């Protein structure tokens, strides 16, 4: 892993490991990205970076003449453009805070910075990866129901995805005498993975032949795909079927990160469903990285919740009027390989960004700033190297 740092002394340098730890803890869709380094000057001075493609030759039926030359073919070429962007963020603290704190905050903020960097870049990858044209789903996203077994992830979906990738020309190798996708992986949320394990062929094998699959919750590979199950995998929160007694709410007041209560416009049916889905519903290709899921504990107009924040509250700030629902969610599974996505980055800034600071600001140097920046882009290089499946999960089948 390449991380560039402008840390200039040993006191600062000791914390770069904390930044790296934050990066490694959150990488997921990055596994499908092929890095391509481009000089920062090119990224800054160009609106896009072009990648060329060359067509295959047509199959010929012509014979070789002994009197005239054969007509030669002309190959076609095409190109795709990747538009680079920049990302960056920073933390600023007072000198007094750093002098008086008795915790490991000095190291912890580097780790938080690394987590923020990779979460930001992962959101860029998701924007690209989830926009692919090859989609498998039993029905429209908005009608996917946790009670419907036909819309859940099953073993046969791995064969359908593999066959599609083979048919569309994804690179292959020989495994056990048959063609299989080359180093392929399937990235999914654990809720979708549960249905894969608990039904069909996999359940039969786990029950009667290899109980370790169930005991350890580890399947490994299926039809050439390495299974990667992670809670950081993308979920279309609340984008599925509404509950019979559903709830569509909005917040009546702003809610800050780490808050453990949420004010909503109505308390009707607020306790129903597995989660309350907080944020704009993702019905199409627009994704909202600050969407999150909450567990309703009690209350009506003021709902006491448990969330994914550091203290069990909210992870992010949310404005008044933010949408909330208790619908079923939809779980995308991304089938592809380590070259399915392209990542362009400026090598002098680094594949995973550059740490800036800590540095002092203010007339009395009373503020200490720490940040990161990155230049680059993510894109689908070949539409035929990536398949997105979309599924419901039986775990959402909660009244």
N, C-alpha and C positions, 0 to 999 in steps of 0.2 A: 504494500500500500504506500502510495506517495502522498505525503503531506508536507507542504512547504510552510516554514515558520520564519518570522523575522524576529524571534526571541533573541535577545542580544547578550544575556548574561545567565549564569547558572541558576539564579533564583527563579527566573522565568522559565528556563529550559526544563526544570524539574517537573513543571506542570503540563508539558506537552503530552506526556503519557496519559494524563487525565482526559485531555481532548481526544486522543486516539481511542481511549476506552469508550467515550461517548459515541464516537463514530462506529466502532465495531458492534456495539450493543444494538444498533438500530438498522444496520444494512439488511435489505431484503431483496427488493426488485433490482437493486444494483447488480445482483448475481447474473442477470440476463443481459448486462451491458458490455459491449465491446469498446474499450477505450480507444479514442483517436486523438492524439495530441495535435493542437494547432497553435501557432504563435499567438500570443495575446494581441499583438498589433493587428493580425488578420481578423480576429474576433471583434476588436474594437472598431476597425475601419471598414468592415464588410457587413452588409445587411444579411448575408446568408453564405453558407458553405455548401458547395455542390459536390455530389457524389455521382460518378458516371456508371452506366450499365450498358452491357452489350448483349444483343440478341443471340439466340442459338441459330445454327444453320438449319435450313429446311431439309427434310429427308428427300433424297433424290431417287428418281427412277430412271435416270438417263444412263445409257450405256456409253462406253468410250469409243469414239469414232476413230478410224484410221486415216480419215481424209480431212476432217474439219475439227477445230478445237471445241471443247465443251464450253457452254456459257457459264461464266462464273457467277456466284451469288454475291449479293451485297448485304452485309450485316447492318442491322439497325442499331442505333444507340439512343439512349435516353439518360436523363439525370434526375436526381431528386435534390431538393434544397433543404438544408437544416439551418434554421435561424437561431443564432446564438443569443444569449441573454446574460445578465449578471444578477447575482444574488448576494446578499450580505446582511448582517445584523450585528448588534453590539449590546453590551451591558455597561452601565455607568454607575459607579458607587462613589460615595463620599470617602475622603481620606479617613475621617473619623470612624466610619463604620469598619473599615479594614483594620484600623488600629485597636478598636475596642472589641471586635468579635473574638470569641473563644472557641470557635468551631473550625472545621476544615473548609470554610467557605472559599478560601483562596484557591484550593484545588477543585472544589465542587463547581465553581463557576466555569472552569475550563471544561469540565465534563458536560455541564449543561449547554455550553457553547457548542461542543461537538455533537450533542444530541440534536440541538436546533439546526445545525448545518445539515446533518444527514436527513433529518425529517423534512427539511425544506427541499433538498435534492430529490428525496424519494417522492415527494408530491409532484415534482416536475416529471419524474419517470412515469408515475401513475397516469398523469395527463396524456402522455404519449402512448403508453402500453395499453391503456383501456380504450383507446380510440381505434384499435385495429379493426379491419373489415371482416375477418374470419371469426364469427360468433356462433356458439352452440348454446341453445336453450330450448326447453320444451314449450315455453310460452312467453308472452310479453312480460317484461320485468314487473310491471305494476300489478299483474295478476298472479304472481308466484305465491303459493300458499304453503305454509309449513306443514299443513295436514295432507298435502298432495304428494304422494310418494313418487309420482312421475317427474316432479321437478327437482328432486334431490340428486346429489352427486352419487354416481354408481360406478362400478368397475368398468362397465361397457363404455363409459365416457372417455376413458383413457385409450381405448382401442379406436374410438371414433376420432379423437384428437390426433393420435399417431397416424392413422390412415390418411387423414386430411393433410397433415404436414408432409407425409411421404408423397401423396398424390400431387401436391402443389410444388414439389421440388425442394423441400428442405433438405440440407445435407444429411446423409445417412452413412452408417457403418454397418458391418456385419457383426451380429451378436447371436451366438448359437446357431449359425448358419442361416439366419434370416435378417432382412433389413430392419434396422431400428433407428429411431432418431439419434443423432450424434450428441451424446452428453446432455440429453434433454432433462428438464425439470418441470414440475407442476407446483406452483406456489398457491397456497390456499389458507384460509382461516381455519382454526381448529373446529369451528362449528360445522363447516362443510366436511372436514376430515372425519368427524364422528359418524356421519351418515355413510361414508365410504366403508368404514370399518364394520358398521353394525348391520349391514344388509347384503344380500346377494352372495356371490362367490367368496368374497373376503370373509364374511361372517362364518360361512361353512368351514373354510380352512382354519380360521381361528378357533372354532368350536371343536372340531374333530381331529385336526392334524397338528396345528401349531398354536397352542394356547398362549405363547409368549407374545403373539401379535396383540392379543387383548390385554394381557397382563402388563406389558410395557407400552402399549399404545403406539407401537412402531412397526410400520409396514415396510419401510425402506424404499423399494422401487416397485413399479407396476408397468408392465409393457414398455420398459425402457425409460420411463420417467422417474427421476429421483423426486420423492414426495417431500416438499418443504412446507410444514405446517407452522404458522406463526401468528400470534395475536396482532402483529403489526401489518398483516395482510389487509388489503383493501376490502371494505364492506360497504355496500350501498345501504346505508342505515335507514330502515323504515320505508324502503322503496318498493316493498312487496305488497301483498294483499292486506287490506284492512281487516281488523278483527270484526266479528259479527257485531259485537258491542265495542265499537272503535272510539278513538279519541283523537281529535285534531285541535291543538291548542296553540297559543302564542304566549310568550312571556309578557307580563304586565309591568316588568321593571328590569333594568339591566342586572346581569349576574356576572360577578367577577370570578376569575380563576381562584380555586380553592374554596369557593363558597359551597356550603352544604345544604342550602335551601334555594328553591327556585320559585318565583312568583308567577303564576299562570292565570290565564283569563277565566278558566272554569275548572272545577274539580271533578266533573262528571267522567266516570270510567278511567280516571287517572291511574288507578292501581292495576288495571288490566293489562295483560301482555307481559312478555319477559322483560322488555326494556322500555324506557322512554327514549326516543330517538331525538336528539337535540341538534337542530340545524336545518338548513334548506334540503328538502327531499331531492335525491339524485335520480331523476327519471331518465336522463339522457347522458350526454357526454360532458356535462359540466360537473366538476367535482369540487367539494368544499373540504379542505384539509382540517378545518377546525370543527367539523361535525363530530359529535361524540354520543355515546350511549350511557344512560343513567339507570340506576335501579331505584324505583320509587319505594320509600320506606313507610311513610305515613303522611297525613295531611291532605288538604284539598287545594284551596286557592294558593296556599303556601305549601309546596311539596317538599318534604324532607327527603333528601336523596343521598345515594352513595355513587361516586363516580371514579374515574381513573386518575384523578389528580394525586399529587404527592401525599396529601393528607386524607385521601378518600373523598374529596370534593370534586369540583369541576377542574378540568385540565386547562380550559381556555376562557377568556373573557367573551361574553355574549351580550349583545345589545338588547334593549327592550324591543319587543315585537318579533323575537326569534321564534321560528316554528318548532313545534314539538308534536310528535305523534307516537302511537303505540302499535304501529303496523309491524308485520313481519319484515325482516330484512332479506336482502338478496346478496349472495356470496359469489363473487367472481373467482374463477380458478384460471390462472394464466399458464398455458402450456407453451413451452418454448425452450430455447437453449441459451448458452452463454454468448451467442452472437446475434440473438434476436433483436436486440436494441443497440443503437449506436450512442456512444457518449463522447462528445467533443469537449475538450477542456484545454485551457492555457497552461502549458507545463511550468511556466515561471510562477504561477499562482498555486498550482497543484491540483491533482485529481480530486482531492477532497478538501479543497479550499486552503486559504492562508490565514493564519492567526495574526491579528493586528493588535499590538500592545502586549501587556498593559502599558498605557501611557497616561501622563497627567495633563489635565486641562485646568483652565481658570487662572485668574490673576495671581492666586496664591497656590497654584497647583493642588487645589483641594478636591478635585474630582479625578477619579481613576477610571479610565475607559478600557474595555476589552472587547474585541470583535473578531469577525471572520468575513472573508469575501471570496467569491468564486466567479469565474467566467466560463461559459460553455453552453451546451445544449444536449438534449436527449431527443431521440427520434426513432421511429420504426424504419429500419433500412430496407427490409423486404417484407411486404404484407403477408407473404406466403411462409414466413418463418415463425408465426405467432398465432395462436388460437386462444380466444377468450370464451370460457364456459361460464354460464350464470345459473345459479342454483338456489333453492330455498334450503332451510335446515329444519329438521324435526325438533331440534332443541328450542326453536322459537314457538313450538306448539304449546303455549301456555295460556290458559284462559284468563 
